[in-house]
Amino acid sequence: MAKKMKLKFDKYWGAPEKRNKMIFISCVLDPPYKFNSLSFGLKKMFGDKGPGIEKDVLKYMTSLFNEYVKNDSKDKGSQLSSIEVATSSSRLEPIGEFGDFYEELFRHTSGSGGADSKSELEKYLAEDIEIGRQDFKILLWWEVNSPRFPILSEMARDVLAIPISSVASECAFSTGGCVLDSFRSSLTPKLVQALVCLQDWIRSELTPISIEEDLDSLEQLEKDMANLGKKPSVDDM
């Protein structure tokens, strides 16, 4: 049983390098924590492997953010296509030897976002963390700051909406499968509960005891307990 639990644990949480990076990215997208708390937590959990995992999280998060930037650029490109057609017809053609210079200048000023070339993700990570408060609401923070981080706030909305399931963890540490197997599928809920309870008691004993050997006596005990609740019949008198 312990071996099965170990296999399930390794499958979901064993190798830290293979874990789903979304778990860590959701922490980075929490303004009071960001990479400050994540770095500390990874160091405490994984020791010397912590900094390497942190680099992988940053790399994965940057890659994910770039995908949102590409999608946003496609949307804006389709919206600006009609505007460019209108402006190109009304814009005066460059005249003289400075024509090429003005043409390149127009493309530069219309295509670039200014002197600041930092991405929204870099700006967000460079800012100081928010002061932790008990009433802090992460979704409200991203809604308020969406004008400053329009693309990153969309990414945060999607990442933070991912439901965290407890099925995997409950399954990994559940002893039900070790008690209720294919040969015991007809056991009553009361007997299954008694078997699970007895397992916990027996594990605390110094001398190991096999529950399978005492199964007949347990079933007889259940019958006796069921008979105690019955009213006496004519045959019993």
C-alpha positions in Angstrom: 0.0 0.0 0.0 2.8 2.4 0.9 4.4 1.6 -2.5 1.2 2.5 -4.4 1.0 5.8 -2.5 4.6 6.5 -3.3 4.0 5.8 -7.0 1.0 8.2 -7.0 2.9 10.8 -5.2 5.8 10.7 -7.6 3.4 10.8 -10.5 1.8 14.1 -9.4 4.5 15.8 -7.2 7.7 13.7 -7.5 10.1 15.4 -9.9 10.0 19.2 -9.4 11.4 19.8 -12.9 8.4 18.1 -14.4 5.7 19.8 -12.4 3.2 22.0 -14.2 4.6 25.5 -14.1 1.1 27.0 -13.9 1.1 26.3 -10.2 4.1 28.6 -9.7 2.9 31.2 -12.3 -0.3 31.8 -10.3 1.9 32.7 -7.3 4.0 35.2 -9.4 0.8 36.8 -10.7 -0.2 37.5 -7.0 1.1 41.1 -6.5 2.0 40.7 -2.8 4.2 37.7 -3.6 5.6 37.6 -7.1 9.0 36.0 -7.4 10.1 37.1 -4.0 8.0 34.6 -2.2 8.3 32.0 -4.9 12.2 32.1 -4.7 12.0 31.6 -0.9 9.5 28.8 -1.2 11.4 26.9 -3.9 14.6 27.2 -1.9 12.9 25.8 1.2 11.2 22.9 -0.6 13.9 21.9 -3.1 17.2 23.3 -1.7 19.8 23.7 -4.4 17.3 22.9 -7.2 15.2 25.9 -6.3 17.1 28.5 -8.4 17.0 26.3 -11.4 13.2 25.7 -11.1 12.8 29.5 -10.7 14.6 30.1 -14.0 12.4 27.5 -15.7 9.3 29.3 -14.3 10.4 32.7 -15.6 11.2 31.2 -19.0 7.9 29.4 -19.2 6.0 32.5 -18.0 7.8 34.7 -20.6 6.9 32.2 -23.3 3.3 32.2 -22.3 3.2 36.0 -22.2 4.7 36.2 -25.7 1.8 34.1 -27.0 -0.7 36.6 -25.6 1.3 39.4 -27.2 1.1 37.6 -30.6 -2.6 37.1 -30.3 -3.1 40.8 -29.3 -0.9 41.9 -32.2 -3.1 39.9 -34.6 -6.2 41.5 -33.3 -4.8 45.0 -33.5 -3.4 44.3 -37.0 -6.9 43.4 -38.3 -8.4 46.5 -36.7 -5.6 48.8 -38.1 -5.7 47.5 -41.6 -8.8 49.5 -42.5 -7.3 52.6 -40.8 -4.0 52.3 -42.7 -5.9 52.2 -46.0 -7.7 55.5 -45.1 -4.6 57.3 -43.8 -2.4 56.2 -46.7 -4.8 57.8 -49.2 -5.0 61.1 -47.3 -1.3 61.2 -46.4 0.8 63.4 -48.7 3.5 61.7 -50.7 7.0 62.7 -49.6 8.7 65.1 -52.0 12.4 65.8 -52.5 15.5 64.2 -51.3 14.1 63.8 -47.8 11.3 61.6 -49.0 12.8 58.3 -47.8 13.7 59.8 -44.5 10.2 61.0 -43.7 8.8 57.6 -44.9 11.1 55.7 -42.5 10.3 58.2 -39.7 6.6 57.7 -40.1 7.0 53.9 -40.0 9.2 54.1 -36.9 6.8 56.4 -34.9 3.7 54.5 -35.9 5.2 51.0 -35.2 7.1 51.6 -32.0 5.6 52.3 -28.6 8.1 54.9 -27.6 11.5 54.9 -26.0 10.5 52.5 -23.3 11.0 49.0 -24.8 10.2 47.0 -21.6 7.3 44.6 -21.8 4.3 44.6 -19.5 5.7 41.5 -17.8 9.1 43.1 -17.2 7.5 46.2 -15.8 5.2 44.2 -13.5 8.1 42.1 -12.1 10.2 45.3 -11.6 7.7 47.0 -9.4 7.7 46.6 -5.7 5.4 44.0 -4.2 2.1 45.1 -2.8 1.8 45.4 1.0 0.0 42.3 2.2 -3.5 42.9 3.6 -6.1 40.6 4.8 -8.8 42.1 2.6 -6.5 42.1 -0.5 -8.4 40.9 -3.6 -6.2 39.8 -6.4 -8.9 39.9 -9.1 -9.9 43.4 -8.2 -6.2 44.5 -8.3 -5.9 43.2 -11.9 -9.1 44.8 -12.9 -8.0 48.2 -11.6 -4.5 47.9 -13.1 -5.7 46.5 -16.5 -5.1 49.9 -18.2 -1.4 49.6 -17.2 -1.1 45.9 -18.0 -3.8 45.2 -20.7 -2.2 42.0 -22.1 -0.8 40.7 -18.8 -4.1 41.3 -17.0 -5.8 39.1 -19.7 -3.2 36.4 -19.1 -3.7 36.7 -15.3 -7.5 36.3 -15.7 -7.0 33.1 -17.6 -4.3 31.6 -15.3 -6.1 32.5 -12.0 -9.4 31.0 -13.3 -7.8 27.5 -13.6 -9.6 25.3 -11.0 -7.3 23.4 -8.6 -8.6 19.9 -8.2 -8.1 17.9 -5.0 -8.9 14.6 -6.6 -5.3 13.7 -7.3 -4.1 14.4 -3.7 -7.1 12.6 -2.2 -6.5 9.6 -4.4 -2.8 9.4 -3.6 -3.4 9.2 0.1 -6.7 7.2 0.1 -6.7 3.7 1.6 -10.1 2.9 0.2 -8.7 1.0 -2.8 -6.6 -1.1 -0.5 -9.7 -2.2 1.4 -12.4 -2.3 -1.2 -10.9 -4.2 -4.1 -12.6 -6.3 -6.9 -13.0 -9.3 -4.6 -14.7 -7.2 -1.8 -17.1 -5.1 -3.9 -20.1 -6.3 -1.9 -19.0 -5.2 1.5 -21.4 -2.9 3.3 -20.4 0.7 4.1 -20.3 -0.1 7.8 -17.9 -3.0 7.3 -15.6 -0.9 5.0 -15.6 1.9 7.6 -14.7 -0.7 10.3 -11.9 -2.1 8.2 -10.3 1.3 7.5 -10.5 2.1 11.2 -8.9 -1.2 12.1 -6.1 -0.5 9.6 -5.2 2.6 11.4 -5.2 0.8 14.8 -3.1 -2.1 13.5 -0.5 0.1 11.9 0.2 1.6 15.3 1.0 -1.9 16.7 4.6 -3.0 16.8 3.7 -6.5 15.5 2.1 -6.4 12.0 -1.2 -8.1 11.7 -2.9 -9.1 8.4 -6.5 -8.0 8.1 -7.2 -10.6 5.4 -6.8 -13.4 8.0 -9.4 -11.8 10.3 -11.9 -11.1 7.6 -14.2 -14.0 8.5 -14.3 -13.0 12.2 -15.1 -9.4 11.1 -18.0 -10.5 8.9 -19.3 -12.6 11.8 -19.0 -9.6 14.1 -21.0 -7.5 11.7 -23.8 -10.2 11.5 -23.9 -10.3 15.3 -24.2 -6.5 15.5 -27.0 -6.6 12.9 -28.9 -9.3 14.9 -28.7 -7.2 18.0 -30.9 -4.6 16.3 -33.5 -7.1 15.2 -36.7 -7.7 17.2 -37.1 -11.3 18.5 -39.2 -13.5 16.2 -41.4 -16.5 17.0 -38.6 -18.9 15.9 -36.2 -17.3 18.4 -38.6 -18.0 21.3 
